[in-house]
């Protein structure tokens, strides 16, 4: 299964390259699509035509169709292979187009990260802890850097991890502050409780 952790061009290209590199290097491994000689026969390639091909090529076959089967290509034709994709091809035949602006997607992800970091900042005024907001700022900065400057998967994942930890940290500090304000006893980390003023009857 192809796992694409983002919408930038580099992320998509890297995920697809990794998948088909795995097919070429380990054709006998388990994939979510058919591969090998049986797959080529399944889409209509005659076994007598594929038999002379090197074994490595036959074993790593991962095609999804056979243009020769429908006589779409004739002798002396010039063919330009621009890729394959059954779902998109079907939509194209129906006159439906799909458009994905990677800049908009990357901007949306970056905006989400920045807004998350800004949402944590007010917590520092409430509980006095600047750790969560600092960590969130670092996480958002890492995500923006990965999306717009120099993409590295580990940098992006580290940024999201930092944001998640910062959010959980901020929530915990807020709850502890609320517990102190309410004077709740037995709350772990709430700190020593101030003594209750004595009434005249006591």
C-alpha angles and dihedrals in degrees: 000000000000112000112199111188098191144001105254119118091246092053095050094044091047093050094049093045091050092051097050092040087057090051091051095045099040109021092163093060122102116272133174090240131051118267137178135032094325090055093052090050090048092060093046109268108146111242090224089060095048096041095084092053119104113269093240091059094046093047094051096047110135103164124144101205148009115235090189090060090066092041089241090141124053133186115290092017118139110231127201112194109208098170136268140259123158097207097048092042091054092050090048091054088052090052095251119132129200121211127184120183104205091195091060092048093048090047091051092052092047091048091051091051093048094047090049090053092048091049089060096051096078089058090069089064092051102045100018094234116130095181097089095048092047092050092046091051090051091048094049090047091052091051093049090047092051093047100044110018115032118347117223119162094216091052092052093046091047089052093053091045090052091050092050093049091046092053093049091045091051092048091052093049091048092052092048090051091050090050091053092049092051092046093233113176124219095027109143111240094006091118130227115331118238113242115260112244113251120244124224092257090058 
